[in-house]
């Protein structure tokens, strides 16, 4: 059984108490489980969510045109992941905020890491996603814009990108171990398109159709 207090914030507070003091409580991933393949406690991130941890655990997400940034303090072993859909909400809705938008998703993830004791000068990032997988979205080039955004944002923040697997035409499943910085990426050769679209537009559906996996890459 996962101790949510320890896994979420490395503290003795419960998940509801911890989230109550978070400026983005609606975006903090709550899907905690035990990953039997890796024999480790894990959190599964849906679009528009983020998660941080001071403990040895696994963060998992599936990406289509979305992007995930895996950021950690290389000295402290404190790390986290986000999952965002669009670079910025300003052009669509000037009042929109939330972790679905890259600017906010990156800011809130970095801020939360710093609150847990990470130091900005020790941060490194590994970034994934931005695939061109959504029908009708080719001209909008959402995946490419997401990939460009995350690299530009991290460059402006002087956070080193240690690894990247961006753009191209396939979805990905990402496994991030924040304590060690290790990342496993499965490139998914085929998946029901309606599943990807549903996850990336409604921000709430769990993946229900098992994808066929391609090669696995390790970003250590």
N, C-alpha and C positions, 0 to 999 in steps of 0.2 A: 504493500500500500504506500503510495507516494505521500510524503509529508509536504503538503502544499506550501506551508510557511517556509520551510527550508529551501524547497526547489524554486520557488518563485522569486524570493527576495533575499534569501540567506538570513532570514530573521525569524523571530518567534511569533510574528503576526500571522493571522489566517489570511487566505486569499481575499475575502471580502474586505477585511480591515486594511490590507495592503493596497488594494485597488481604490479604496475610498480616498486615499491621500494622493492618488496619481492624477495628473492633469489629463490623462487620456485613458481613463479607466475602461471605457467601452471598447478600447482597441487592444487591451492586454489579453493574450491568448489564454483560454481557460481549459483547453482540451489536453489534460494531463493523463498519461497512461504509462504502463510498463511495456517497453519494447523488448519482446522476447528474443528477437533475432540478435540483438546486441546486449541483452541482459542488463538494461539500464533504464532508469526513469527518463521519460520523454515528454515533450510538448509538441503538439501538432498545430501549426499556424495556418489559418485561413487568410484569404485576401483581406487586407485592411487591419491585420493584427501584427503585434510584435511581442517579443518575450526576452527577458534577461535573466541571468542566473549567475550565482557565485559558486555553484556546485557542479560536480561531475555528472552531466546529463546529456541528453540528445535533443536537438531541435530539428523538426522535420517540416517540410512544406513541398507543395507541388506548384510549379510555375509554368504558365503559358507565355503570354505577353507581359505578365507581371515581372517585377524584379525583386530579389531578396538580397539584402546586404547583411553579411555575417561580420560583426565587428567585435573585437576583443582587445583587452589589455594584455599584451604578450608577457608581461612580468607578473601580473596578479592572477591571470587565468579567469578574469571576469569577462563574460561575453554575452552577446545577444544577437537576435535576428529580427528583421522586419520583412514585410511582404506588402508591396504597394502596387497600385494599378495604373496610376497616372503621374506624370512628373510634377504637375502643379494644378491646383484647383482654380486658380485665379481666372484663367481664361474661360472657364466653364461657369463658375459661380464664385464671385468675389468673396462671399461670406462662408464658403465651404472650407472646413478643416477636417482633419481626421487622418488616420494612418494609411488610408487608401491613397493619399497624395504624397509624392516623394519628399517634398520639402519638409512637411510635417513629420512624416515617418522617420526620416533621417534625424531630424532635430530631437524628437522625443526619445529615440533609441540612444543616441549619444548622451543626452542629458541624464537618462536613467542610469546608464553605465557610470557616469561621473558621480552620481549620487551614491552609488554603491561602492565607490572607492577607486574606480579606474582613473588613470591619469591620461589626459589628452595626448601627451607626447609619446605614450606607450601604445596608442591605438593602431591597429592594422585592420584592414578590411579584405574580405573575399566576396565577390559579387557575381550573381548568377541570374539567368532568365532573359527576358526581353525577346522571346521568340516570336516569329510572325506566324501565329497559329489560329487567329480568330478570323473566320470568314467575314468578308465585307470591311475588314479593318486594314487592308493592304495599303490603300492610299493614305490613310491616317498615319500609318507607320508607327503605331503606338509602341510596339516592342522596341524598335530602334530608338525612339525618343526616350524611352525609359532607360535604355542602356547608356545613351549619351548623357542623360541627366545624372545618373549615379556616379559616373566617372568624373563629370564636371564638378559635382558637389563635393566629392571626396578630395579632388585636387584643390578646390578652393579652401577646404578645411585642413589641408596639409596632412591628411590621413593616407598612409601608404596603402596601395592596393597590392596585396601579396599574391592574389590569384583571381582569375576572372574566366567565366564561360558565359558569354553574352551573345544575343541575337541569334541568327540562323533560324531554321524553320521547324524546330521540334520543341515540345515541352520537356521539362526536367523535374526530377524529384531530387531534393537536396537534403542531405543529412549533415548537420553541423554539431560538432562536439566542442562547445565553447571552452572547456577547461584546457584542452590540448590544442585547439585551433584546427583540428583535422576536419576535412569536409569530403563527403562522398557524393558524387553526382551521377544519377542514372538518367541517361538520355532516353526518353520514351519514344519508341519508334511509331507506336500507334496507340490511339486512345479515342474513345467516343467524343467527337467534337462537342456534343451538347453538354457533356460533363465539364469540359474546360470552360465553355462559355458561361455555363450556369455558375461555376465557382467564381469566375472573374467579373461577372456583372451583378450578381445578387449578393456576394460576399457572405454567404451563410451556409451553403450546401457542402456537405462532406463528400469526398470523392467516393462514388459508389461503384464505378466500373473499373475492374482491375486492368491496368495498362500492361502492354507487352514491353518489356525493358530491352534496351539496347546495351551499348557498352557502359561500363562503370568507370568513372575517373576519380582518382584520389587527389585531393588538394591538401597536402600536409604542411 
